[in-house]
């Protein structure tokens, strides 16, 4: 049970566009981000954050970069939670795990959600669940890292997109 993205070319086009500031060099933004609440979607972006010293409260990964498998050690201090999320969908299991990770984050506990399947669409519920002023970071293939500062407007846009998904 969950949500499935419809085969809507307009929606697909909207989701391929960056939803925030695209940066090539994340190091330049460490000072601005280091004391912020950060959620990361994507393996490459998570590794980039760790290399720059940023420690996201929650990271959502699928063990792939550009569809190719990658392996690395789980950073110290992260609770690993495994979930299933097929391509083109957002499962209730993932939504529940994300909400639980946000509760743990309130107690300064970090979570690594390891997705069997695909994590690409999970930026949408993240933008819905985060508070104003929190940050979502994800990769924009071939361009860099997208930094989204969550606002009511961003949340509303994510909700509008999710409302186009089919409930299953």
C-alpha positions in Angstrom: 0.0 0.0 0.0 1.1 3.5 -0.7 1.4 5.9 -3.7 2.3 5.3 -7.3 3.4 8.1 -9.7 1.2 8.3 -12.8 2.7 8.2 -16.3 2.2 11.9 -16.7 4.9 13.6 -18.9 4.2 17.0 -17.3 4.7 15.6 -13.8 7.8 13.7 -14.8 9.2 16.9 -16.3 8.4 18.9 -13.1 10.2 16.3 -10.9 13.3 16.3 -13.1 13.8 20.1 -12.4 15.7 21.2 -9.3 13.5 22.4 -6.5 16.1 24.5 -4.9 19.6 26.0 -5.3 22.0 23.8 -7.4 25.6 23.9 -6.2 28.6 22.3 -7.6 30.8 22.8 -4.5 29.0 21.8 -1.3 32.0 22.9 0.8 31.1 26.6 0.1 27.8 26.0 2.0 29.0 24.1 5.0 29.0 27.2 7.3 25.3 27.9 6.4 24.2 24.3 6.8 26.3 22.9 9.7 23.9 23.9 12.5 20.8 23.1 10.5 18.5 20.1 10.5 19.4 18.3 7.2 17.8 15.3 5.5 19.6 13.9 2.5 18.2 11.7 -0.3 20.8 9.8 -2.4 24.0 7.9 -1.9 26.3 10.3 -3.7 24.9 13.4 -1.9 25.2 11.6 1.5 28.8 10.8 0.9 29.5 14.4 -0.2 27.9 15.7 3.0 30.1 13.4 5.1 33.3 14.4 3.2 32.5 18.1 3.9 31.8 17.4 7.6 28.0 17.7 7.4 26.2 15.0 9.4 22.6 14.8 8.2 20.0 13.8 10.8 18.5 11.4 8.2 20.0 10.0 5.1 17.9 8.0 2.6 20.0 5.8 0.2 19.5 2.9 -2.1 23.1 1.7 -2.5 23.3 3.0 -6.1 24.7 6.1 -7.8 23.3 6.7 -11.3 21.8 3.2 -11.1 25.2 1.5 -10.5 25.8 -0.3 -7.2 28.1 1.4 -4.6 29.4 0.1 -1.3 30.7 2.0 1.7 30.7 1.8 5.5 27.9 3.0 7.6 29.1 6.1 9.5 29.3 5.9 13.2 26.3 7.0 15.1 23.6 6.1 12.5 20.8 3.7 13.2 20.3 1.6 10.0 16.7 1.0 9.0 15.9 -1.1 5.9 12.8 -0.5 3.9 11.3 -1.5 0.6 10.2 1.1 -2.0 9.7 0.0 -5.7 10.6 2.4 -8.5 8.0 5.0 -9.1 6.3 4.6 -5.8 6.2 5.8 -2.2 5.3 2.9 0.2 3.5 3.3 3.5 6.4 1.4 5.0 8.8 4.1 4.0 6.5 6.9 5.2 6.3 5.2 8.6 10.1 4.7 8.8 10.6 8.4 7.8 8.3 9.6 10.6 10.0 7.3 13.1 13.4 8.7 11.9 12.2 12.3 12.5 11.1 11.3 16.0 14.6 9.9 16.7 16.2 13.0 15.3 14.3 15.1 17.9 16.5 13.1 20.4 19.6 13.8 18.3 19.7 10.2 17.0 20.7 9.9 13.4 19.1 7.4 10.9 20.2 5.8 7.7 17.2 4.6 5.7 18.4 1.9 3.3 15.9 1.4 0.6 15.6 -1.8 -1.3 14.3 -0.4 -4.6 14.5 3.3 -5.4 14.7 6.4 -3.2 14.3 9.1 -5.9 10.7 10.1 -5.1 11.2 10.1 -1.3 12.3 13.8 -1.4 8.6 14.6 -1.8 7.4 13.3 1.6 10.6 14.7 3.2 9.6 18.2 2.0 6.1 17.6 3.4 7.3 16.4 6.9 10.2 18.8 7.5 9.6 22.1 9.4 10.1 25.5 7.8 13.8 26.3 7.8 15.0 22.7 7.7 17.0 21.5 4.7 16.6 18.7 2.1 19.7 17.9 0.0 19.7 15.7 -3.0 21.6 15.1 -6.2 20.8 16.6 -9.6 22.5 14.3 -12.1 25.2 16.0 -14.1 24.6 19.3 -12.3 25.4 19.1 -8.6 23.7 19.1 -5.2 20.3 20.6 -4.8 19.8 22.5 -1.5 16.1 23.0 -0.6 15.3 25.2 2.4 11.8 24.0 3.3 9.1 26.7 3.4 5.3 26.6 3.3 5.5 27.2 -0.4 7.9 24.2 -0.9 5.7 22.0 1.2 2.6 23.0 -0.7 4.2 22.3 -4.0 5.2 18.8 -2.8 1.7 18.1 -1.5 0.2 19.2 -4.8 2.6 16.7 -6.6 1.8 13.9 -4.2 -2.0 14.6 -4.7 -1.5 13.6 -8.4 -0.1 10.1 -7.4 -2.5 7.1 -7.4 -3.2 5.6 -4.0 -2.9 1.8 -4.1 
